Amino acid sequence: MRKEEHMPILFALAAVAIALGITNILLVYNITTEMNQYESIWDVNKSNIHAALDDLEKRYDAIDKKVENVDSKLLELKGMSEVLNDVRYKLVNIHSKDGNASSNSSSNDMLKHMLNHSLEQRLDKGLEGKEEDRGDFKIIYMDNDRYSSVKSMLSRSKMLDAYVNTLNSKFILPHDISIVVDEDGRCKSASGYYEQVMKRIVLCYSSIDNFMRLYPEDIERFSTLVKFLLYHEVAHALIDVYKLPIVGMQEYAADNFAIVMMLNDGDDIHPLIWLYDAMREDKHATTSTTSSRYWDTHMLFVQRYYDILCLAYGSDPSRYDSGDLPSERAYRCVHEYSSALNAWDELLKPWMRVG
Ligand SMILES: [Zn+2]
C-alpha cells in the first residue's frame, strides 16, 4: 500500500479518537453538573428541614408560654374563688347570727327533740332532698405489689364497698366521686386525701395496713378505723362538691362530720378514741421535746382526742365514759354533739335522699 493510501484511514482513526474524547469530556461534564444540582437540592432540603425544626421549636415555646399563662390564670381564678368563698362564708355567718337571736328561748326544747330523733328518722318525717342525683361514690382498688395482701383483703371482705353503698344510699351527688385505694408519695405524710381538681378521694394502703396491724384479729375494730378514714375524706369531698359554707378549719369539720355520722349510725367508736389516746402529743411528752405542728391545718392529736371523746360521751353518756375529760368540758358535750348533728343536718338536708 502506498503512503497516500494510509492517510484517509489515519484521518478517520484520528476523527474517531477526537469524537470519543469529546464524548468523554461531555459525559464528565454532565455528571459533574448533575452532582452539583443534587448537592444544591440537598442543601436546599437541609436548610428547609432546619427551618422547619426551628419553626417547630418556636411553636413549642409558644405553646409552653401559653400553658404557663393558663396556669397563672388558673391560679388567679383560684384566688378569686377563695375571696368569693370568703365573702359567701361571711354572709352565711351574718345570716345565721340573725337567725339565732330569735331561737335561743326554745333551744332546750330543740335539744331534747334532737336527742330523741336520729338524723334518718327526722329525714323520714319530711325533710326532703331538693337536688338532682347525678352521681355516685365509686371505689377503685389500685394494684400495689407491697400492699397486695391489703388489697385482696379489702376487695374480698367488701368492707369499703358496703360503706360506699351506704353513702350512695344517703347522699345525692352532682357527679361521680371516685374513691381510689392506692399508695403514692402523699401517703408518706397523710393517711388519705381529697383531690379537689380531680374530684377524687385517695385512701392510702399503708394506713389501712397499719390499722390491720393494730387489730389483726378484730375485724370490727379495724373496720371502725377504716370507716373513720373514709368518712373524713368524704367530708372534704362533700364540702367541696356541695360548696358547703364552713366557718373555721375544714380539717376540724371533716373530723366532726366523720364522728357525728358514725355515732349517728350507732357505731362503737371506742377503737378511735383509743387510737387518738395513744397518738396524743401529751401522752409521753417531756418539757424538752415537742414535735407539735402548731401551724398545721389539722388539729393536734391531743385536741382531736378530746373532741372525739367529747362527741362520743355527748352522744350517749351511758355508752361512753367521759374518761379524762375535765368536767369543765364534759358538761358541754351533750350540747356539742347535738348542735353538731343539727348543723350537719341543716347543711346536708338538700343533698340527702328521702326514706
Ligand atoms: Zn383532712
Residues whose N, C-alpha, C, O or C-beta is under 5 A from the ligand:
A	BS01	ZN	E251 A254
